[in-house]
Amino acid sequence: MRLFDSHAHLDTFARDGSLPEVLARAKAAGVCGIVTAGTTLADWPLYSRLAKEHPGYVHFAAGIHPTEIGADWEEALAALASFWATEPKPVALGEVGLDYFHLPKDRSQAEKTVSLQKEVFRRQLEIALQMDSPVIVHARQSFADCVAAIDATGIDWNKVVFHCFSEGPEEIRLLNARGGRGSFTGTVTYKNAAKTRAAALEQGMERLMVETDCPYLAPEPLRGKVCEPAHVAHTLAALARLLSMPEAELAEATTRNAERFFAIATLFP
């Protein structure tokens, strides 16, 4: 059974020395590929190196996360496009987007933060358009504004995924109608995630991708522990039950969806 983790953050494991064991467990679980998503200028070189060290297995994306916009954001933007001139190239721009959950309590400061997030998101979408790159979107309490920003750029929605999808069926229908998709994490296994499960059911398997967003959001029965790519198997199993499909069939479908979306070939046939 082939599994694909379409969104992970491997920097923690790389820096604490546990990455070899983490990748070994992922392979033993059937994971045939991982996309490790950048959030700051600081992690893009690391992820580029990991992709070189694990060709065909670890793939990387580069982008500025909305909560990681620092004083050097213009410098980071200037450097971002240069990663598409390297080998291996990023398979996507991301994760990028808007986050209205982590805003300053002061209203004036919150408005400034939102304005800056929108500007950085817009500028990164322009880079994605220039590079003809897929885009991994972070949309926390900001779904409508993220959709509006993407609409305004003219990006091909077939190249857009809203990762860690946490909205409901109406929102997934809106994405799918445009050609976009949602990707689902271990949150679909949580008791309080009925809305998210309804969205996954509404989307079906044609565009479905599965992710861990590790080291966060470990699925049941591992909730509360450090998440890692091997745990995508638990999320896939929950989605297979939801969609009334054999796990192996859904695993193959989601892996092929990720291969097409990111325009990659995985390590294992």
Secondary structure in CASP SS format (residue, H / E / C, confidence):
PFRMAT SS
TARGET T0000
AUTHOR 0000-0000-0000
METHOD secondary structure of the structure
MODEL  1
M C 1.00
R C 1.00
L E 1.00
F E 1.00
D E 1.00
S E 1.00
H E 1.00
A E 1.00
H C 1.00
L C 1.00
D H 1.00
T H 1.00
F H 1.00
A H 1.00
R H 1.00
D H 1.00
G C 1.00
S C 1.00
L H 1.00
P H 1.00
E H 1.00
V H 1.00
L H 1.00
A H 1.00
R H 1.00
A H 1.00
K H 1.00
A H 1.00
A C 1.00
G C 1.00
V E 1.00
C E 1.00
G E 1.00
I E 1.00
V E 1.00
T E 1.00
A E 1.00
G C 1.00
T C 1.00
T C 1.00
L C 1.00
A C 1.00
D C 1.00
W H 1.00
P H 1.00
L H 1.00
Y H 1.00
S H 1.00
R H 1.00
L H 1.00
A H 1.00
K H 1.00
E H 1.00
H C 1.00
P C 1.00
G C 1.00
Y C 1.00
V E 1.00
H E 1.00
F E 1.00
A E 1.00
A E 1.00
G C 1.00
I C 1.00
H C 1.00
P H 1.00
T H 1.00
E H 1.00
I C 1.00
G C 1.00
A C 1.00
D C 1.00
W H 1.00
E H 1.00
E H 1.00
A H 1.00
L H 1.00
A H 1.00
A H 1.00
L H 1.00
A H 1.00
S H 1.00
F H 1.00
W H 1.00
A H 1.00
T C 1.00
E C 1.00
P C 1.00
K C 1.00
P C 1.00
V C 1.00
A E 1.00
L E 1.00
G E 1.00
E E 1.00
V E 1.00
G E 1.00
L E 1.00
D E 1.00
Y C 1.00
F C 1.00
H C 1.00
L C 1.00
P C 1.00
K C 1.00
D C 1.00
R H 1.00
S H 1.00
Q H 1.00
A H 1.00
E H 1.00
K H 1.00
T H 1.00
V H 1.00
S H 1.00
L H 1.00
Q H 1.00
K H 1.00
E H 1.00
V H 1.00
F H 1.00
R H 1.00
R H 1.00
Q H 1.00
L H 1.00
E H 1.00
I H 1.00
A H 1.00
L H 1.00
Q H 1.00
M H 1.00
D C 1.00
S C 1.00
P C 1.00
V E 1.00
I E 1.00
V E 1.00
H E 1.00
A E 1.00
R E 1.00
Q C 1.00
S C 1.00
F H 1.00
A H 1.00
D H 1.00
C H 1.00
V H 1.00
A H 1.00
A H 1.00
I H 1.00
D H 1.00
A H 1.00
T H 1.00
G C 1.00
I C 1.00
D C 1.00
W H 1.00
N H 1.00
K H 1.00
V E 1.00
V E 1.00
F E 1.00
H C 1.00
C C 1.00
F C 1.00
S C 1.00
E C 1.00
G C 1.00
P H 1.00
E H 1.00
E H 1.00
I H 1.00
R H 1.00
L H 1.00
L H 1.00
N H 1.00
A H 1.00
R H 1.00
G C 1.00
G C 1.00
R E 1.00
G E 1.00
S E 1.00
F E 1.00
T C 1.00
G H 1.00
T H 1.00
V H 1.00
T H 1.00
Y C 1.00
K C 1.00
N C 1.00
A C 1.00
A H 1.00
K H 1.00
T H 1.00
R H 1.00
A H 1.00
A H 1.00
A H 1.00
L H 1.00
E H 1.00
Q H 1.00
G C 1.00
M C 1.00
E C 1.00
R C 1.00
L C 1.00
M E 1.00
V E 1.00
E C 1.00
T C 1.00
D C 1.00
C C 1.00
P C 1.00
Y C 1.00
L C 1.00
A C 1.00
P C 1.00
E C 1.00
P C 1.00
L C 1.00
R C 1.00
G C 1.00
K C 1.00
V C 1.00
C C 1.00
E C 1.00
P H 1.00
A H 1.00
H H 1.00
V H 1.00
A H 1.00
H H 1.00
T H 1.00
L H 1.00
A H 1.00
A H 1.00
L H 1.00
A H 1.00
R H 1.00
L H 1.00
L H 1.00
S C 1.00
M C 1.00
P C 1.00
E H 1.00
A H 1.00
E H 1.00
L H 1.00
A H 1.00
E H 1.00
A H 1.00
T H 1.00
T H 1.00
R H 1.00
N H 1.00
A H 1.00
E H 1.00
R H 1.00
F H 1.00
F H 1.00
A C 1.00
I C 1.00
A C 1.00
T C 1.00
L C 1.00
F C 1.00
P C 1.00
END
